[in-house]
Amino acid sequence: MMDQRLESAVRRLCRDGAALAADGERAMALESYLEAWQLLPEPKDAPIAADVRAGIRGLVRGTAALERAAAVILREDAPRDLARA
């Protein structure tokens, strides 16, 4: 079980990311979601991890290079060498 303070911080970063994305501040929104992702303890399987993943995916959808980078960050099936991807 994740510490309540940590979960609150992750939720706040996700809310910030969503608000920034809604304002068209995609780069700042992505920073917020990535910070939330980094806060999640290993293994990143807490229910809130799905919210963070969804926020990141929503921001990078449609941009192939960013989609591949996000897949690597989120440890999903993707090329491990982005220079060749």
N, C-alpha and C positions, 0 to 999 in steps of 0.2 A: 504494500500500500504506500502511495506517495504521501509525503509530508504535506499537510494542509497549506502551509505558507508557500511551498514550492508550487503546488497546484494553483494557488491563487495568482502567483506571479506569472505562470504559464498562461492562465486564462486572461489575465490583463494584457499580456503581450499579444495574444490572439485577437482580443477586442481592438487593441491599438492597430494591429495589422489590418483588420477588416475596415476600420474607419479610414485609415490611410489609403487603402485600396479604393474605397468608395469615393475618396477625394481625388483620385487619379495619381496618387503618390506611390506608384508601384514599387520603386526601388526602396523607399523607406518602409513600405509594407512588408516587402520581402525580408528586409533586415530584422524587422520585428518578429516575423515568423521563424526565421533562422535562429534568433536569440532564444525563442521559446523552445525550439527543437534541441538546442544545446543544453538547456536547463534540464531536460528530461533525463532521468537516470536510466542506465542500462539494466535490463534490456528495455528498449523503447516500445513497450507493449501496453502501457497504461491506456485506459480508454481515451484520455485526453490527447494521446499521440495521434489518434485518427483525425482530430480537429486540426492539429498543427499540419499534418500531411495534406489535408484538404485545402487549407489556406495556401500552402506553398504551391500545390498543384493548380489551384485556381489562378494564381498569379503568373505561372509560367506556361499555361496551356496555350498552344498555338505557336510557340517559339521553340523550334526543335532543339537548338543548342541548350536553352535553359531547361527544357524538359529532361534532356539527358543529364545535365548537371544536377538537377533536383533528384533524379532517380539515384544518382550516386550518393548524394548527401543523405537521402532517406534509405539507402542501402537496398534499393529495389533492383530488379534485373535490369542492368544497363551496362554499356561498355565501361570497363574500368579505366581505360586510357582515353580521356576526353580529347586528347590531341589527335587521335586517329578516328574519333567518332564523328 
